[in-house]
């Protein structure tokens, strides 16, 4: 709608400038001035579109998303002890996704863990606009503080035992 309104405004500007020049026989500078103004407007909108597209393609954290508040909200859901490895990104201009690891209180059954996971998803869906959340539910926190605690450090070794090659760097 905004794009169409901009097109209509640009067309109206050209028409008004043309009418003024036609009726007065003066103000020839209006035509190039209106053209330059329209070009600047188009360039401005193009830059905004490229930025938004780049953010989506690079899976950047959505602008305006307070990840600290999101982390606190998830941590405050009953049954969640800790949240780590939180990643949020945009799938499009209006669809956000999230992945995170949740350390659950106690040692819940699979069904109990799924209830907590669904509660977290419902809690963050509306407030933060998270349309798709992938949660890894853990009973014990990852403990290696020197490295990425949840990384698979021996991935190359696992690939070798399965006869697959490691991905190139």
Secondary structure as GFF3:
##gff-version 3
##sequence-region A 1 169
A	DSSP	alpha_helix	2	24	.	.	.	ID=ss1
A	DSSP	alpha_helix	29	57	.	.	.	ID=ss2
A	DSSP	alpha_helix	67	75	.	.	.	ID=ss3
A	DSSP	beta_strand	80	90	.	.	.	ID=ss4
A	DSSP	beta_strand	96	104	.	.	.	ID=ss5
A	DSSP	alpha_helix	110	128	.	.	.	ID=ss6
A	DSSP	beta_strand	130	138	.	.	.	ID=ss7
A	DSSP	alpha_helix	155	162	.	.	.	ID=ss8
###
